[in-house]
Amino acid sequence: MQNSQDSNAATFTWVWENQRFSMPVGKEDILQLARAVEHEGYPEVGVAWALIQRTAWLWSHGMRFNLGRLVTAYAQPINPLWFPGGKKHDEEMARLSKLGDAAGQLNESSRALARVSKAATPWGEISSKTKKVIADILNNLSTSPVLGAVHYWKSHGMTFAENQAARPTLVLMDKGYGFGPGRNVFFAESKSGGFGGISVLNGSKAWPGETQNVAGVGDAGKIVLAAALGYFAWRYFL
């Protein structure tokens, strides 16, 4: 995987608790962000900013994951832990097996295979809608509509009471997006309210370009390790 800290990287900057932070972001980081935005559902701009803010929030607290690696670990549609044989996929299959849900297992198996394809979406197959979301961010034409959000989940019409009971530090943000299939709702940590205000320097350096494709197949082990580390950060940090 391309290292986002190369000499051609753009820089994301922000201030938190009177300290300025700078995070290098390269073409592979932006490609992974675009893949997540493409496949995670509505509202795309909220998803993009929540992923950026999540990475910056961890970065501000000393957990300096590359944007692409954190995105890969967080976004289920492109996360290797949810591929066939991956840890999270196997756990879900075991859960469905205990419920006797054969149809659910079949659906999960199909979704797992589809994730492999989604994680390899070349830049040329990313939709114009997603590309505009990314271009606006890189050109400082977009501001976060979900300031403070460092998590998001598909709503499926749920109340999230169970999730919030397990993670009492999470604060549900009502931004008027509503609940329903395909829609995401956003959460802040108890201390992250208002976090954001991220700007981009030299954003064009991070634009993947039409020839940008998939992370090298030989990097699969690194991607899985990054996903595992990112999952740790998602589940246990703060």
C-alpha positions as semicolon CSV with decimal commas, in nm:
position;residue;x (nm);y (nm);z (nm)
1;M;0,000;0,000;0,000
2;Q;0,125;0,347;-0,082
3;N;0,257;0,529;0,221
4;S;0,053;0,845;0,275
5;Q;0,360;1,018;0,418
6;D;0,543;1,031;0,083
7;S;0,681;1,354;-0,062
8;N;0,379;1,392;-0,291
9;A;0,121;1,381;-0,012
10;A;-0,128;1,655;0,061
11;T;-0,171;1,771;0,420
12;F;-0,484;1,778;0,635
13;T;-0,456;2,033;0,918
14;W;-0,664;2,121;1,223
15;V;-0,638;2,266;1,573
16;W;-0,740;2,077;1,885
17;E;-0,695;2,204;2,239
18;N;-0,477;2,490;2,115
19;Q;-0,240;2,256;1,932
20;R;-0,208;2,245;1,552
21;F;-0,186;1,905;1,388
22;S;-0,079;1,811;1,036
23;M;-0,156;1,473;0,879
24;P;-0,009;1,371;0,539
25;V;-0,259;1,214;0,302
26;G;-0,163;1,044;-0,022
27;K;-0,335;0,901;-0,327
28;E;-0,392;0,556;-0,174
29;D;-0,553;0,716;0,133
30;I;-0,796;0,907;-0,087
31;L;-0,871;0,601;-0,300
32;Q;-0,963;0,403;0,012
33;L;-1,176;0,693;0,135
34;A;-1,356;0,705;-0,201
35;R;-1,421;0,329;-0,192
36;A;-1,575;0,360;0,154
37;V;-1,789;0,659;0,057
38;E;-1,900;0,478;-0,260
39;H;-2,027;0,173;-0,073
40;E;-2,132;0,295;0,273
41;G;-2,456;0,469;0,180
42;Y;-2,626;0,802;0,244
43;P;-2,530;1,078;0,322
44;E;-2,199;1,040;0,140
45;V;-2,052;1,373;0,249
46;G;-2,127;1,290;0,612
47;V;-1,959;0,950;0,578
48;A;-1,651;1,107;0,421
49;W;-1,614;1,368;0,692
50;A;-1,684;1,125;0,976
51;L;-1,404;0,900;0,850
52;I;-1,164;1,192;0,819
53;Q;-1,262;1,324;1,161
54;R;-1,226;0,978;1,316
55;T;-0,871;0,951;1,184
56;A;-0,785;1,305;1,292
57;W;-0,940;1,248;1,636
58;L;-0,723;0,941;1,692
59;W;-0,423;1,124;1,546
60;S;-0,479;1,408;1,797
61;H;-0,460;1,150;2,076
62;G;-0,137;0,990;1,962
63;M;-0,282;0,703;1,755
64;R;-0,142;0,802;1,418
65;F;-0,305;0,570;1,169
66;N;-0,286;0,659;0,801
67;L;-0,624;0,773;0,674
68;G;-0,645;0,486;0,425
69;R;-0,569;0,225;0,687
70;L;-0,824;0,356;0,934
71;V;-1,087;0,382;0,661
72;T;-1,017;0,024;0,552
73;A;-1,051;-0,095;0,909
74;Y;-1,368;0,099;0,984
75;A;-1,578;0,067;0,669
76;Q;-1,732;-0,281;0,664
77;P;-1,778;-0,300;0,284
78;I;-1,400;-0,283;0,228
79;N;-1,271;-0,432;0,553
80;P;-1,070;-0,758;0,508
81;L;-1,192;-0,876;0,849
82;W;-1,534;-0,907;0,682
83;F;-1,404;-1,099;0,378
84;P;-1,458;-1,478;0,352
85;G;-1,247;-1,630;0,628
86;G;-1,205;-1,296;0,805
87;K;-1,250;-1,269;1,181
88;K;-1,564;-1,053;1,179
89;H;-1,726;-1,252;0,899
90;D;-1,663;-1,579;1,084
91;E;-1,809;-1,433;1,403
92;E;-2,121;-1,323;1,218
93;M;-2,157;-1,664;1,054
94;A;-2,127;-1,830;1,397
95;R;-2,390;-1,595;1,540
96;L;-2,630;-1,673;1,256
97;S;-2,562;-2,044;1,294
98;K;-2,660;-2,034;1,661
99;L;-2,985;-1,866;1,558
100;G;-3,047;-2,135;1,299
101;D;-3,064;-1,863;1,034
102;A;-2,956;-2,047;0,720
103;A;-3,085;-1,771;0,492
104;G;-2,888;-1,517;0,690
105;Q;-2,574;-1,725;0,654
106;L;-2,624;-1,748;0,281
107;N;-2,673;-1,372;0,256
108;E;-2,365;-1,305;0,469
109;S;-2,157;-1,536;0,251
110;S;-2,270;-1,344;-0,057
111;R;-2,197;-1,011;0,110
112;A;-1,851;-1,129;0,212
113;L;-1,765;-1,211;-0,148
114;A;-1,904;-0,877;-0,263
115;R;-1,680;-0,696;-0,011
116;V;-1,372;-0,835;-0,180
117;S;-1,485;-0,676;-0,506
118;K;-1,582;-0,347;-0,341
119;A;-1,242;-0,323;-0,173
120;A;-1,080;-0,348;-0,516
121;T;-1,295;-0,086;-0,690
122;P;-1,060;0,101;-0,926
123;W;-1,070;0,479;-0,934
124;G;-1,216;0,471;-1,284
125;E;-1,526;0,291;-1,152
126;I;-1,591;0,530;-0,864
127;S;-1,911;0,726;-0,934
128;S;-1,904;1,092;-1,032
129;K;-2,110;1,167;-0,720
130;T;-1,845;1,022;-0,491
131;K;-1,565;1,189;-0,686
132;K;-1,732;1,527;-0,640
133;V;-1,755;1,468;-0,263
134;I;-1,382;1,390;-0,258
135;A;-1,287;1,675;-0,492
136;D;-1,478;1,929;-0,281
137;I;-1,298;1,813;0,033
138;L;-0,954;1,825;-0,129
139;N;-1,024;2,172;-0,268
140;N;-1,162;2,310;0,061
141;L;-1,505;2,354;-0,096
142;S;-1,669;2,128;0,162
143;T;-1,717;2,173;0,535
144;S;-1,821;1,895;0,766
145;P;-2,198;1,869;0,815
146;V;-2,134;1,638;1,111
147;L;-1,882;1,826;1,327
148;G;-1,784;1,609;1,622
149;A;-1,885;1,282;1,455
150;V;-1,623;1,010;1,490
151;H;-1,857;0,713;1,432
152;Y;-2,145;0,627;1,201
153;W;-2,375;0,326;1,163
154;K;-2,648;0,218;0,926
155;S;-2,976;0,298;1,094
156;H;-3,214;0,025;0,968
157;G;-3,482;0,209;1,165
158;M;-3,310;0,128;1,496
159;T;-3,304;0,337;1,812
160;F;-2,942;0,246;1,898
161;A;-3,028;0,207;2,265
162;E;-2,838;-0,123;2,272
163;N;-2,531;0,025;2,107
164;Q;-2,529;0,322;2,339
165;A;-2,570;0,099;2,642
166;A;-2,254;-0,085;2,536
167;R;-2,070;0,239;2,457
168;P;-2,208;0,505;2,695
169;T;-1,949;0,757;2,573
170;L;-2,123;0,774;2,234
171;V;-2,363;1,059;2,167
172;L;-2,621;1,022;1,889
173;M;-2,621;1,325;1,661
174;D;-2,955;1,420;1,506
175;K;-2,872;1,598;1,181
176;G;-3,207;1,548;1,018
177;Y;-3,095;1,262;0,796
178;G;-3,353;1,032;0,947
179;F;-3,354;0,657;0,992
180;G;-3,409;0,393;0,730
181;P;-3,245;0,143;0,494
182;G;-2,920;0,265;0,344
183;R;-2,897;0,570;0,567
184;N;-2,626;0,634;0,822
185;V;-2,656;0,814;1,152
186;F;-2,362;0,975;1,325
187;F;-2,218;0,963;1,673
188;A;-1,973;1,176;1,868
189;E;-1,762;1,063;2,158
190;S;-1,850;1,239;2,480
191;K;-1,542;1,459;2,435
192;S;-1,545;1,507;2,059
193;G;-1,841;1,743;2,023
194;G;-1,756;2,012;1,772
195;F;-1,432;1,842;1,666
196;G;-1,346;1,919;1,306
197;G;-1,253;2,235;1,123
198;I;-1,012;2,036;0,907
199;S;-0,857;2,205;0,604
200;V;-0,643;2,069;0,322
201;L;-0,314;2,195;0,180
202;N;-0,209;2,093;-0,173
203;G;-0,513;1,869;-0,208
204;S;-0,451;1,809;-0,578
205;K;-0,142;1,604;-0,485
206;A;-0,369;1,345;-0,327
207;W;-0,610;1,316;-0,621
208;P;-0,578;0,952;-0,732
209;G;-0,627;1,009;-1,104
210;E;-0,795;0,781;-1,351
211;T;-0,509;0,528;-1,361
212;Q;-0,510;0,464;-0,985
213;N;-0,622;0,107;-0,920
214;V;-0,611;-0,127;-0,625
215;A;-0,357;-0,165;-0,347
216;G;-0,102;-0,428;-0,443
217;V;-0,212;-0,786;-0,394
218;G;0,118;-0,852;-0,222
219;D;0,015;-0,606;0,047
220;A;-0,282;-0,819;0,159
221;G;-0,116;-0,916;0,485
222;K;-0,043;-0,553;0,564
223;I;-0,402;-0,458;0,486
224;V;-0,539;-0,727;0,720
225;L;-0,300;-0,617;0,997
226;A;-0,402;-0,255;0,945
227;A;-0,768;-0,357;0,963
228;A;-0,707;-0,540;1,290
229;L;-0,525;-0,241;1,440
230;G;-0,795;-0,006;1,320
231;Y;-1,067;-0,226;1,468
232;F;-0,883;-0,211;1,801
233;A;-0,883;0,168;1,781
234;W;-1,253;0,174;1,687
235;R;-1,365;-0,065;1,960
236;Y;-1,146;0,023;2,256
237;F;-1,015;0,377;2,224
238;L;-1,177;0,638;2,451
